């Protein structure tokens, strides 16, 4: 269904409800399609273990906190 932009602005709430119910609304300007209003759906994909394997690198000393950083947090060594 093609609706001009002025009418779409006037009836936006109604059009959103229609789109949420599954109807595809095409919004046009000067009779030419410009946008499509459709129902929103979550694009949920379950986590896939190992999906980033080979794409991340973690340093060997990742879990070690330098003494200089500890001193800064504890207010020592100023």
Secondary structure, DSSP 4 states (H G I P E B T S, - for coil): -EEEHHHHHHTHHHHHHHHHTT--EEEEETTEEEEEE-----------TTTTTTT----TTTTPPPHHHHHHHHT---
